Amino acid sequence: MPADTFEIEGLTVHVEGSGPTLLMLHGWPDSAALWDSTVAALRDAYRCVRFTLPGFDVDLPPRPMSVHQLVDLIAAVVDRV
């Protein structure tokens, strides 16, 4: 199944696979690419949702956020998928 993407609050969200939804969040200093091999292994059984957290994409300018803002952003992604 091909990957789908959408934009939310300036972030590109990647959705791949079908089945129950898994939201994949990376840690520091990683990006959504951390999950590439995991998505490849799970996409036949799960709908994998991932994005690079604000400020972690080296190709974009820094984007400081409070914990509250980050939680709201993650909630917006969850609500969308």
Salt bridges, closest charged atoms under 4 A:
GLU16 OE2 - ARG43 NH1 2.70
GLU16 OE1 - ARG50 NH2 3.64
ASP36 OD1 - ARG50 NH1 2.46
ASP72 OD2 - HIS68 NE2 3.19
